[in-house]
């Protein structure tokens, strides 16, 4: 049961297709996001100090604290999922989203979580809303053995619309240099192992909100929080040579898996290798085409690991294979 309705919105007439829905029409351009990264490269590079390790644009940045260890850090936000989280009385889930999202990014380097910091901003601070967000983040941090060191709460009536709230955070972990996972050792013939998602997680919600509009929606269908993949990755690394890790966020499987592949290598992913959560069928019924689903959403795979074929065991969900090429294509 939710505070805004008990069923997801369906097309009014099952005999007609819903109008086409795209991320761009909802006001978000993935191309612009890529262009921003390119635009900022020079400014970021100009700040580099001897401690900086790794390349700009990775899921998490690396910084040496001594000859043996590196810090891994990542910053993100829940984004516009908070709008539906507030309407559907699921702000605690949105708090969990933030911590899990940041920690999953840090985990792509092979790092173990150390600590987390948060930032809450709103037109007018509602103490109960802030408590729900921070308590949701704390649940994930406890599960990860990660301390919340502190944060900031800002009341900014000139910037945020009435009733809306924003939640951002930074996660920091530590990894030994000889345990860093960066994709550099990925080879042709390696296999891509997928870890299933809980649903949409925290990306693509500008499009989801466009579909929902001001109507009722099923919060349990649309808002399950981002899964924390720490235990999955730990278990895999204990028995396999994990050569690359990708967190599937904005840009989908193809966009994020491509980020860890060395030059000259691509991957072929079989979109039929797993069963998708129900919510992706709901998106399709509401006018989101298959190519847009794949481009914007995780479609049921929230994390990918690249391992040698010899390390794959029964029970691993193999979703693709690495070979000569460029980028990620679909089987």
SEMARDO-634611 format. One line per 8 residues: number of its first residue (from 0); their letters; for each residue x, y, z of C-alpha. Coordinates in steps of 0.2 Angstrom, whole numbers, plus 5000, padded with zeros to 4 digits. Example, Ala and Ser with C-alpha at 12.3 -4.5 7.8 and 13.67 -1.06 7.14 Angstrom:
BEGIN
0) AS) 5062:4978:5039; 5068:4995:5036
//
This chain:
BEGIN
0) XXXXXXXX) 5000:5000:5000; 5006:5017:4996; 5000:5035:5000; 4997:5039:4982; 4988:5023:4975; 4990:5005:4975; 4992:5001:4956; 5004:5006:4943
8) XXXXXXXX) 4997:5017:4929; 4993:5006:4913; 4989:5012:4896; 4971:5017:4895; 4967:5005:4880; 4976:4989:4879; 4972:4988:4861; 4983:5003:4857
16) XXXXXXXX) 5001:5006:4860; 5006:5020:4873; 5014:5036:4866; 5033:5034:4863; 5042:5040:4879; 5060:5045:4879; 5073:5052:4891; 5076:5067:4880
24) XXXXXXXX) 5058:5071:4879; 5058:5071:4898; 5072:5084:4898; 5088:5074:4901; 5101:5072:4888; 5114:5058:4890; 5124:5066:4876; 5125:5082:4886
32) XXXXXXXX) 5132:5072:4901; 5146:5065:4891; 5150:5082:4884; 5151:5089:4901; 5164:5076:4906; 5174:5080:4890; 5173:5099:4894; 5180:5097:4911
40) XXXXXXXX) 5194:5086:4908; 5207:5100:4906; 5201:5109:4922; 5202:5093:4932; 5219:5088:4925; 5226:5105:4930; 5223:5101:4948; 5233:5084:4948
48) XXXXXXXX) 5245:5081:4962; 5257:5066:4964; 5245:5056:4974; 5232:5055:4960; 5231:5038:4952; 5220:5031:4938; 5210:5040:4924; 5197:5054:4925
56) XXXXXXXX) 5180:5048:4921; 5181:5031:4931; 5167:5026:4943; 5178:5032:4957; 5194:5042:4959; 5210:5035:4966; 5222:5044:4977; 5238:5037:4985
64) XXXXXXXX) 5239:5039:5004; 5256:5029:5005; 5266:5018:4994; 5255:5003:4997; 5237:5010:4998; 5225:5020:4988; 5209:5029:4993; 5194:5027:4982
72) XXXXXXXX) 5181:5041:4982; 5164:5044:4973; 5151:5057:4974; 5133:5056:4968; 5115:5060:4972; 5098:5052:4972; 5092:5064:4959; 5073:5066:4954
80) XXXXXXXX) 5068:5049:4961; 5066:5059:4977; 5051:5067:4970; 5042:5051:4969; 5050:5045:4985; 5042:5059:4994; 5025:5057:4986; 5025:5038:4989
88) XXXXXXXX) 5032:5039:5007; 5048:5030:5002; 5061:5043:5007; 5070:5029:5018; 5072:5019:5002; 5079:5034:4993; 5092:5036:5008; 5097:5018:5005
96) XXXXXXXX) 5099:5022:4986; 5111:5036:4989; 5123:5026:5001; 5122:5010:4990; 5125:5020:4974; 5140:5029:4980; 5147:5013:4988; 5144:5003:4973
104) XXXXXXXX) 5155:5015:4963; 5169:5014:4975; 5168:4995:4975; 5172:4995:4956; 5190:4999:4960; 5191:4984:4972; 5191:4995:4987; 5183:4991:5004
112) XXXXXXXX) 5172:5005:5011; 5178:5017:5025; 5166:5031:5027; 5152:5041:5020; 5146:5060:5020; 5129:5066:5016; 5122:5083:5010; 5103:5087:5012
120) XXXXXXXX) 5096:5103:5005; 5078:5109:5003; 5067:5125:5002; 5062:5122:5020; 5069:5108:5030; 5057:5095:5036; 5065:5086:5051; 5056:5069:5048
128) XXXXXXXX) 5060:5069:5029; 5079:5072:5033; 5078:5058:5047; 5071:5046:5034; 5084:5049:5021; 5099:5048:5034; 5092:5033:5042; 5090:5024:5025
136) XXXXXXXX) 5108:5028:5021; 5113:5022:5038; 5105:5005:5036; 5116:5002:5020; 5132:5009:5029; 5129:4997:5043; 5128:4983:5031; 5144:4988:5023
144) XXXXXXXX) 5154:4992:5039; 5155:5010:5033; 5155:5024:5045; 5144:5040:5042; 5156:5054:5048; 5144:5068:5046; 5137:5080:5033; 5128:5096:5029
152) XXXXXXXX) 5110:5101:5030; 5105:5117:5020; 5089:5127:5019; 5089:5136:5003; 5072:5144:4999; 5079:5154:4984; 5085:5138:4975; 5074:5124:4978
160) XXXXXXXX) 5055:5123:4975; 5043:5122:4989; 5041:5104:4997; 5056:5097:4987; 5072:5090:4994; 5089:5085:4988; 5101:5071:4995; 5119:5069:4989
168) XXXXXXXX) 5134:5060:4997; 5152:5055:4995; 5159:5038:4999; 5177:5034:5002; 5186:5017:5003; 5203:5010:5003; 5212:4997:4992; 5230:4990:4991
176) XXXXXXXX) 5238:4995:4974; 5241:4976:4970; 5222:4973:4973; 5216:4987:4962; 5202:4982:4949; 5203:4994:4934; 5199:4984:4918; 5217:4985:4912
184) XXXXXXXX) 5220:4966:4912; 5203:4962:4903; 5207:4950:4888; 5197:4943:4873; 5188:4928:4879; 5184:4934:4896; 5166:4933:4902; 5154:4946:4909
192) XXXXXXXX) 5145:4940:4924; 5130:4950:4929; 5122:4953:4946; 5103:4956:4946; 5095:4973:4951; 5081:4976:4962; 5072:4986:4948; 5075:5004:4941
200) XXXXXXXX) 5087:5008:4956; 5090:5027:4955; 5093:5032:4936; 5080:5037:4923; 5067:5044:4935; 5064:5060:4925; 5057:5048:4912; 5048:5038:4925
208) XXXXXXXX) 5040:5054:4932; 5035:5059:4914; 5025:5043:4913; 5017:5044:4930; 5013:5063:4929; 5002:5068:4944; 4993:5052:4945; 4994:5037:4957
216) XXXXXXXX) 5008:5024:4956; 5014:5008:4964; 5028:5014:4975; 5033:4995:4978; 5035:4993:4959; 5044:5009:4955; 5055:5013:4970; 5064:4998:4977
224) XXXXXXXX) 5082:5005:4982; 5098:5001:4974; 5106:4985:4979; 5122:4985:4988; 5134:4973:4978; 5148:4972:4991; 5145:4955:4997; 5143:4948:4979
232) XXXXXXXX) 5159:4956:4974; 5168:4950:4989; 5162:4932:4986; 5167:4932:4968; 5184:4940:4971; 5188:4926:4984; 5187:4913:4970; 5190:4922:4954
240) XXXXXXXX) 5202:4934:4945; 5190:4949:4944; 5198:4960:4930; 5184:4973:4929; 5169:4979:4938; 5155:4991:4931; 5141:4999:4941; 5126:4999:4929
248) XXXXXXXX) 5118:5017:4931; 5114:5030:4919; 5118:5024:4901; 5113:5006:4905; 5123:4990:4903; 5131:4995:4887; 5136:5013:4892; 5144:5007:4909
256) XXXXXXXX) 5152:4991:4904; 5161:5000:4889; 5169:5011:4902; 5180:4997:4909; 5185:4989:4892; 5203:4992:4886; 5206:5000:4869; 5203:4987:4855
264) XXXXXXXX) 5191:4976:4865; 5172:4976:4865; 5159:4965:4872; 5143:4956:4866; 5129:4955:4879; 5114:4943:4878; 5099:4953:4883; 5089:4937:4885
272) XXXXXXXX) 5101:4929:4898; 5091:4935:4913; 5073:4938:4918; 5069:4956:4920; 5060:4963:4935; 5042:4967:4932; 5045:4986:4932; 5053:4985:4915
280) XXXXXXXX) 5038:4977:4907; 5028:4992:4915; 5040:5004:4906; 5038:4995:4890; 5019:4995:4891; 5019:5014:4894; 5028:5018:4878; 5047:5016:4882
288) XXXXXXXX) 5055:5007:4867; 5067:4992:4869; 5082:5002:4863; 5077:5017:4875; 5076:5004:4889; 5093:4997:4886; 5101:5015:4884; 5093:5023:4899
296) XXXXXXXX) 5090:5009:4912; 5099:4994:4919; 5085:4982:4913; 5088:4970:4927; 5107:4970:4929; 5114:4982:4942; 5132:4977:4942; 5144:4968:4930
304) XXXXXXXX) 5161:4958:4933; 5173:4953:4920; 5182:4937:4924; 5192:4923:4914; 5181:4910:4907; 5190:4897:4918; 5184:4905:4934; 5166:4905:4930
312) XXXXXXXX) 5156:4892:4940; 5139:4885:4940; 5127:4897:4947; 5136:4912:4939; 5125:4923:4928; 5135:4924:4912; 5128:4938:4901; 5141:4942:4889
320) XXXXXXXX) 5159:4939:4882; 5173:4950:4878; 5181:4950:4861; 5190:4961:4848; 5180:4977:4844; 5174:4993:4851; 5160:4996:4864; 5146:4985:4869
328) XXX) 5134:4977:4856; 5119:4966:4859; 5117:4948:4854
//
